[in-house]
Amino acid sequence: MPQIYEVTGELTDPQHLTLDKPIPLETGKVRVRLEEIPTRHKTDLAAFEQALRQRQQARGHVPHSMEEINAYLSAERNSWDT
């Protein structure tokens, strides 16, 4: 009876699979059965950022100005010398 290995991986395109860990087999034919693993979020970066900005705006978040950020970074860098 053939040995069965169970390992997770990622389908990088419709014909290529990258396994999360190596299996002890040499080259040759294998049988592959795929089961999709549900992910928590299938959101692209742009959609995530847009949703984040909307939530921030809804709660009244005011981002720091460029001047505030630069002043903070300058103060932080100056503290390294002391």
C-alpha positions, -999 to +999 in steps of 0.1 A: +000+000+000+015+034-009+024+059+018+001+089+021+016+123+031-007+152+042+008+187+040-006+221+034+006+244+006-003+273-016-017+272-051+004+299-068-015+296-101-039+271-116-011+246-123+015+251-096+015+241-060+041+251-034+042+229-003+048+243+032+073+215+040+092+190+020+080+154+016+104+124+014+098+115-022+119+117-053+105+128-086+077+109-102+040+108-106+018+115-076-019+118-069-030+151-055-064+159-038-070+195-030-091+209-003-094+247-001-086+261+034-109+290+042-091+322+050-104+348+074-102+377+050-099+377+012-095+415+010-070+432-013-048+459+002-066+488-014-100+476-001-086+471+033-071+506+034-103+521+022-123+503+049-097+513+075-099+550+065-138+549+067-137+534+102-112+560+113-133+588+098-164+575+115-148+576+149-134+611+144-097+601+140-075+630+129-042+619+115-010+637+126+002+664+102+036+661+084+050+687+107+040+668+138+055+636+124+088+653+115+090+670+149+084+636+166+111+619+145+136+647+151+130+646+189+134+608+188+166+609+168+180+636+190+174+615+221+197+588+207+227+610+211+223+616+248 
